[in-house]
Amino acid sequence: MKKRTANEEKLSNVVNNFIDQSGLRNKFQEQEILHNFKKIMGPFLMKKVKKSYVKNQKLYLQLSSAAFKQELVMQKTNLLEQLNSSLSKNYLKDLVLI
């Protein structure tokens, strides 16, 4: 195996630099939040979510069940903490239930 020369970089560093320079970092974080939200809720509870998206550091959820909406209102801070800890960054500021 050849040794690296001074002008070579790790592929992960090159990709991360490209993502940062092209301004896509927030989009990647938003998609990661949605993915982690689906993992936390599970398939049964995700059937109650009609639409979910992230905009302006807020997670918007359109729900089909009033009971599920009330449960999420009570668990709002806990859910935000779980989602932010999955990113290792406080990206989400609020959870908006539609």
Residue, then its C-alpha position, 0 to 999 in steps of 0.5 A: m500500500k502506498k503512503r500518502t503524500a502531503n497533498e492527499e486528503k481523506l475522502s471523508n474530509v473532502v466530502n465534508n468540505f464540499i458539503d460545507q462549501s456548497g451550503l448543504r450541511n443544513k439539508f443533511q441535518e434536516q434529513e437526519i432529523l426526519h430519519n431519527f424521528k421515524k426511528i424513535m416513533g416506530p412504524f405504528l406511530m408513524k402511521k399517525v403522522k401525515k406529513s413531517y418536515v423541517k424548516n427554520q430549525k423547527l420540526y413540523l408534524q401534521l398528525s391524524s390523531a388528536a390523542f397522539k397530538q396531545e401525547l406529543v405536546m406532553q413529550k415535546t421537550n423530551l423528543l427535542e432533546q432526543l433528536n438534538s442528541s442524535l445530531s450531537k448539536n442543538y439544531l432543532k429549536d421547536l416542535v410545531l404540531i399542525 
